[in-house]
């Protein structure tokens, strides 16, 4: 469990059926070991998701063990869309599923209207989708080439307030783009 948490980005009760019970059973020991490394264990029992994050050490200089992944503009635009789909699916007690086509269509809202490099834009969108997959924000559904399940971890990584803030910023960007064409 400890190694899986360190490898990241999360443990999911649905995907990690053997690790999840062990995490709950040895939660105090795992929490203690992570604290020794200046890391904090975050668990949401209801969503059956756990991940680690760097502890805020204030003025104390502590090593940073976790890799950070910088989000490009398209990466950060994709997150509110996925989070919205996750919220809608949760409200209906369903799994949150999205297709590559749906993500491409959503991202077209952020393509410059005067842009002539459609292939380049699509390539950057597919790179954002691949980054979300590599970071386990989405995971491929078996037997499907272009359908993904959205991880419940996304709720913990991006709070409703953070998503609302991003949506406000990006809706202003969309208005600016549509006004310039």
Steps between C-alpha positions, in 0.01 A plus 500: 500500500777741595689436177185542288427831672856618436478393136175692482287659428238316705348180630147440384285240677347392171828457310717390793270242660778336703679818603194694619417268795870492597510880491205520737641231729849655525397864464673620820833332414490630140411848625798491740745382231384771261534767769865393539538599133314835539200354317135495599252220434162617370218245506139534394325190633172570317667533160754227584792715389830577669805702394792681654606861491793699626464624859512877544812543712483877514846646557666161543690393189392146417577295191225477239448134416195528280524572131302794385344505159462847353174545316493661158208723407320209332574267794342749739199558271436126486482464881180705559327311218595163648407619849158612373439159342605332824259714703213428259569124507519503881162673520354210300701236691679399181859459389640809328592403146631720219615435145795645314252656257310671782823644640614618157164665439505675838854624447411654162338779701854615578640480149577839356236573236761642265734203549581308184698225674210265580727193501742666743216595735360146492848363573530728807153394620592132461819571699285651779278191496807274514639701794170457685522127430863475618408686820208259551239776478337286233551130437424307184193280512583143405381405154470860385752696298380848584288488817632582847374494855567817698667432833323614817841628611434804282251625762769498765766656278274779373244627751168642385632849587816451291296374205257794530797736493644331190162504325468874567846566358445284192151630424652848491764364262229350277313832490821680410571250220148520354511882517827512306371306198 
